[in-house]
């Protein structure tokens, strides 16, 4: 299936979920994709433990 979006967010950790949420609030069409489980604890490793 084809999708027409403004922003594709890859990763549903806290950073990805927050980014998608904030972009959606501005009126953008956003899709969030995750290969595994949502909030599966990778954010700390990929954001230098800022989460």
C-alpha positions in Angstrom: 0.0 0.0 0.0 1.2 3.5 -0.8 1.1 6.3 1.7 1.4 10.1 1.1 2.9 11.7 4.2 4.8 14.8 5.2 7.1 13.0 7.7 8.1 9.3 8.3 9.4 8.7 11.8 11.4 5.5 12.2 11.5 4.1 15.7 8.8 4.1 18.4 10.9 4.7 21.4 10.2 7.7 23.5 12.1 10.0 21.1 10.2 8.7 18.0 6.8 8.8 19.7 7.4 12.3 21.1 8.7 13.5 17.7 5.7 12.1 15.8 3.3 13.5 18.4 4.7 17.0 18.2 4.9 17.0 14.4 1.2 15.8 14.2 0.2 18.7 16.5 1.6 21.1 14.0 -0.8 19.7 11.4 1.7 17.5 9.5 0.7 14.1 8.2 2.9 11.7 10.1 3.5 8.0 10.0 5.4 6.3 12.8 6.9 2.8 12.1 8.6 0.4 14.5 10.2 -3.0 13.6 9.6 -4.5 17.1 7.6 -3.5 20.1 6.8 0.1 20.9 9.0 1.5 23.6 11.3 -1.5 23.6 14.1 0.3 25.5 16.5 1.3 22.7 16.2 5.1 23.2 18.8 5.2 25.9 21.4 3.6 23.6 20.6 5.7 20.5 20.3 9.1 22.2 23.4 8.9 24.4 21.3 8.1 27.4 19.4 11.3 27.4 16.1 9.6 27.8 
